[in-house]
C-alpha cells in the first residue's frame, strides 16, 4: 500500500476530516488514527439534505466514526438548488467547502479522501470543459482554503487499494446511492466511459497521471509569466490600496494569457478562479461592450466587473441590495455591509430623536455647502470613483426624517456645522476597503 501523504496534514493546527462515511473517507480516518493522530483530528459530516435518506446517512456516518473511537459532528445545509457553473456537483462542492471554511482557524487543514481514480476523473472532466495547464495538472495534495488549507493525503492511492485496505481491516462503510446516478457527469464518466477506456487502454490511469505531472511543470512556468504580466497591468486605486486591472491592456493579451492573469489575481486574493468558459464569454463581452455597459462575471467565489476602463474583483458575499435599520441605544451601530458607525461628542438626542440607517434612497440629494446647490448622491459617488454596484452599500443616515450623511464622506452642510459646533464626530470603523472612495 502507498504511504499517506503527511505533507497534506497539519502538524500544528486541527485536521478536520470531511467524513462522508463512504469507503474513501473511512480509509482516510482509519489511516490517520493508525498514525497516532487522533488528538489532532476533528471528524465532520456535511449533510446536504438533497434526498430523503441524507439524514439517515448522516446518522450512519456518525456510528461508523464512533466504531473507530471518534466523535463525528454533523453540519446540515439547506437543500441545494442545482444551479451555477459546473452543474449540481459543483454547487454541492462549493456549499460543502463554504461550510467547512466557517469551522477552521488559521493553520487548520480540511482533509478529504480524494484518490488517484478521482484525480483521473477530475482531469478528464476538466479536459472536456477546456481547461488549461493549471486545471489539467489535477488536484494538488495541498492548496489554500482560507483561512486554512485543504489537504488530500490519499492522492497516491487507487480505488482498488482503498477497498483492499478496508477488506483487510474489516471496516464497514456507507454505500451512497447517488454514486450510481448517471445524470451526474462524474458518475457517467466513472461507470460508462472509463470501463470502455480500460478495456482498450489498460494503463490509462498511469498515463493520465504522468500527463498531470507534465502539465504541472507547464502550469508553473505559465504562472510565473502570468504573475509578471499581472504586476504590469495592476493599478492601485486611491488610498484604499485596492487593485484593479487595466481593461484595454488585458484585452490586448492573447486569450489564454489573459485567463492566466485573472487566475494569478484570484490566487493573490486567496479565492477560487472562475471556470474557463464563462471567463471566455466575459472577455468577449468586454471586447464588444459599449462604454455605458458593465459586463459582469459571477461565480461562487467572487464577481468580476468591467467598468471605467478597469477590471474589478469583488469578494463574496456581496453586500445586500436593500437594507435599513434603526440606530440602537448607545453610540455604535453595526452595519450589514461591514464595520460600524460610531458617534462621539454630545448626546445623540441633542441632535435628533430618530436616527435611521439604510442604503442611499434613489434620487437622494445632499447640500454639501450652505450656499451651494443640493446634489444627487449618485453623482457625488461617481465623481469619487465609487463603482455603481457598490454605491447601494453606503450607509445613509437620516435624523428625524432628514438625510444628514452618506457614509462619512458626504454630509449635509447644516449637519456638518452642528458636528463642528458641538465637537462631535461620526466615524466609520472597520470600514471595508472596497467602500473607500
N, C-alpha and C positions, 0 to 999 in steps of 0.2 A: 504494500500500500504506500502511496506517496506520503510525504510529511505534510503536516499542517503548516501553512504559511504564517509564522509568528510575527512577521513584519506588519501584517494586517491587523494585529491585535494590540490594543493599548496596554502599555506596561505601567502607566501611572493613573489613568482615569478608569471609569467604569466602561465595561463592554456590554452593550445592550444587544442581546441576541434576538433577532427578528425570527420568531418561532411560529411557524405555521402548523407544526405537528406532523408535517409530511416527512418522507424519508430523508430528504436532504438536510432539513433543519434538525431532525433527530440525530443524524450522524454528526453534525457540527457540534451540537450541545454535548453529546457523549464524549467526543474528542476533547472538548475544552475541559470537561470535568476530569477526564483521564489525565490531562496535562497539569492538573492541580490548580486550575484557575477558578474554581467555584466561588471564591470570595470576591472575585473581581468581575463577575458577570451578573447581569440582570436579565431575566427572560421575559419577553413581552410578545403577546399575540395581538395582531391587529384584525379586528372583525369588521369587514366592510359592509356587512348587512345586505349583501347582494341577493341572497336567496333565503328560503325558509329554514334551511339547515345550517346557516352560518353560525348561529348561536350555539347549536349543539356541537359543531366542530370546535368552537372556541372552548367549550367545557371539556371536550375530549383532549384538546391540546394541553389544557391545564393539568388534567390527570396524567398524561404521558410525562410531562415535565416533573410532576410530583413523584412518579415512579422512579425517576432518576435522581430524586432528592433535591429538586429545585422548585422554588415558588415561581409561578408564572402569572403576571398581571395581564389583563385584557383591556385593550383600547378599542372602544366601539366608535365607528364612524357612521355618519348619516348615510343612508343608501345613496350610491353614486348614480349620476346620470351619465350614460356613455357618450359624452361629448368631448371635443377638444382634439388637438393634434395627436395622431397616433392611435386614435380609437379608444375603446373601453379599457384595454390593457394599460395604455399609457396613463389614462385618467386615474385608474386604480393605483398604479405605481406612484404617481405624483402625490395622491392623497395619503398613501401609506408613509412615504418618506416625510411629507409635511408634518404628519402627526409625530413621527419619531423625532424629528428635529426639535419639537417642543419639549421633549423629555431630556435631551442630552445637554451636557455642560462642556465648556472648552476642555479639550483633552480626552473627552469620551469618544468611543467608537461605536457605531452601529455595525453589527456583524451579520452578514447574510450568507446563505449557503449556496451561492451560485457556484457551479462547477464547469468542467470543460465542455460538456454537452450543451449547457446553457450558453457558453461562450460561442460555440459554433452556430447555434441558432440565432444568437444576437447579431453576429457578423453577417450572416446570410440575409436576415431581415433588413439590416442597415444597407446592405448592398442593393437590395431590391428597392429601397427608398432613396437611392442616390447619394449615400454618404461618401465623404472624402476620407483621406488617410486617418484623420483623428477619430472618426467613427469606426473605420474598418480595423483599427488596432484592437478593438474589442474592449470589454470591461477590464479595468485596472484593479490590481489587488488592493489598492488604497487610493481613495480620492476624497476631496473636500466635501463635507456635508455640514455646512455651518450650523452651529458653532463648533462642531467637532469633525469627525471623519467617518467615512463609510469603508469598512474593511470586508474583504472577501477571501477568507483563509483557505477555501476549498477549490480554487480555480484549477489546480493541478489534478484534481480527482475527476474520474469519469463517472457517469451514472451507474455503470456496471460495478465499479469499485465501491461505490457507496452502498449499493444493495448487498454486495457480498459482505461488507463490514457489518451491516445490520443483521444479516443472517448469522454470521459468526458469533455476534454478541447477543443474539436472541432479543433484539429490540423491536418493540411494536411501534407502529406509526399509522398516521391517518391516510385514507385514500380520498383525495379531493375530487368529487365528480366533475368539477369544472375543468379538470385537466383533460377530459375527453371531449370537450365542446369544440367541434371543428369550425365553428364560426369565428373563433379567435385565431389570429394569424399564427401565433407561436404553436398552438396545438395542431393546426393544419400542417405546418411545416414538419413538426415532430412526428406525426402519425401517418401522414400521407406522402410527403416529399422525401424526407431523409431515408426512409426504408428503401425507396427506389434508388436513391443515390448510393446507398451502402451496397446494394446488390451489384451495381455496375462498377463502383469505385470503393472497395472495402477500406482503403486507407484514407478516405476523405477527411476524417477528423484531424489527423496529424498534419495533413497538407494545409488545411484551412488555418490551423493554429500556427503553422510556420509562416503563412502569409500574414497573420496578425502581427507576428514579430517584425516582419519586413515593413509593414505599414506603420508600426510603432516608430521605427527609425525614420521613415519618411515624415511622419507627423511631427516628430521632434524638430527636424530641420525646418519644416514649414512653419512651425510655431515660433521659432527664433526669428524668421523673416517677418512673420505677421506681427510680432512684438515690436520690431524695429519700425515697421510701417505704421502701426498704431500710434507710436510715440510721435511720428511725424505729422499725423493727421489730428491728433488730440488738441483740443483747445480748452483752456481753463476759464470758467465762467465767473467773472467778477471776483468779489471777495469770498464767495461761497466755496470756491475751490472745486466745484463740480466740473466733471469732464464731459465735453461734448465732442463730436467728430465733425469735421468739415464735410458737408454732404457732397459737394461738387468733386472734391478730391477723392472721396470714397467711390463715387460712381465712375471716376476715371480709371480705377483699378480694374484688372481682369476680375470677372465674377468670383472665381474660386479664391483669389487673393483677398477680395473684399469680404467674403464669408469668413475667411480665417481671421481677419482683423476684428470682426464682430465677436468671434469666439474668444480672441485674446482679451477683448474688452470685458466680456462676461466673466472670464477667469479672474480678471483684476477685481471684479465686484463680488466674487465668490458666489455666482449664480449659474444655473444651468443655461447653456446656449440654446438658441432656437433651432428647430429642425431645418434642414437644408431647403426643402421645397417651399415652405412658407417664406423663408428668408429670400429665396429667389423671386417670389411673387412681390414681396415688399420692395425689392430692388427695382423691379420693372415699374412698379407704381411710382417710385421716387423719380425715375428717369422720365416719365411721361406726365407727371402731375403738374397742374397749373400752379402758379405762385401762391394762390389763395387756398390750395388744398393741403391737407396734413395727413399723409399716409401713416398708417399705424400697423405694427406687427405685434400681435398679442399671443403669448404662450404662457404655460403655467407658472414659470418662474419670474417673468418680468414683462415689460412692454417697451417697444422701441418706437419712437416718434421721429418724423421728419418735419422740421419747422424752422423758419427763419434762416435757412441755409445750413442748418446743423442737424445732426442726429442726436437724439436724447434717449438715455436709457433710464427707465424708472423701475425701481424695485416694486415688488408686490408685498403686502396688499396695497392696492391703490386706494387713495383717500376717498371717503364716501362722497357721493354726488350731491346729497342734500342732508343737512343736519341742523339741529338747533338745540339749545339748552339754556336754562336759566342759570345765572351765576349763583352758586350755592352760598351758604353762610361762610364767612371767612374772606380772606384776601387772595385766594388762589382758585382758579378754575381750570380743571384738566380739559384738554381739547381732544376730540376724537381724531384729529389729524396729526397729533403728536405734540408733546410738550404741554405747557400750561401758561395761561396768562396770570401774571402776579401784579397785585396792586399794593403800592406803599404810599404813605402820606396820611392825609386826613381820612376820617371815616368815610366809607363809600356812600353812606346815607346822606352826607352833606352835598354830594354831587348829584344824587338822584336816588329814587326809591327802587325802581325796577330795572335791573341790569339783565340784558338778554343777549345771547350769542347765537350766531347762525352763519352759514355760508353767505357771501355778499348777495343781497337781493338783486334780481335782474333790473338793470337801469338805475341802480343806486348811484347817488351823487354826493360829493363832499365839497365843501367850500374850504380850501386849504388856507386861504388868506382872507382876512376880514374884508378887504376892499377888492377881492377878486371874484371871478365867476365860480359857480358850482360846476364841478367837472365830473364826468362819468368815471366811476371807479375802474371799469374795464379799460378805459383809455389810459388812466394812470398806471395800471398794471402793465399794459402793453409798452408804454414808454420805459418802464423799469425792467423790461425784458423778461417778464413772467410768462411762460408758455400758457396758451389758452386752457389746456386741460388741467392745469394746476390752480387756476385762479379761484375756482369754487372752494378750494381748501382753506383759503384765508379766513380767519375769524372776524366777522363783522360785529362790532359792539354797538348795541343800541341801549340808550338810557332813557327811560320814560318815553319810549316810542320814537326817539330821535337818534338817527345814525351819527355816532360820535367818532368812530375809528374803524379802520380795516387793518387788521394786524396791528403793528405798532409803527408802521411806515407812513400811513396816511391818516391824518387826524383833522377833524373839523376845527376850524380856527378858534371858535369860542371854547371848545373843549380843551384844546391845547393851551389856551390862555388861562383857563381855570387850573390846569395842572401846574403851570408855571407859577401862578399867583399863590397857590396853596402849598407849593413844594412837594407835590405828589408825582408819582411815576407809574407808568404802565409798562410792564416788561413781558416779553415772550420768552420764557425759559425753556431750555432743551428743544429749541426750535429745529425742525428737520432741515437739513442742508438744502434739500430741493426747494424749500419755500423761502429761501433768502433771495432778495431782489438783486 
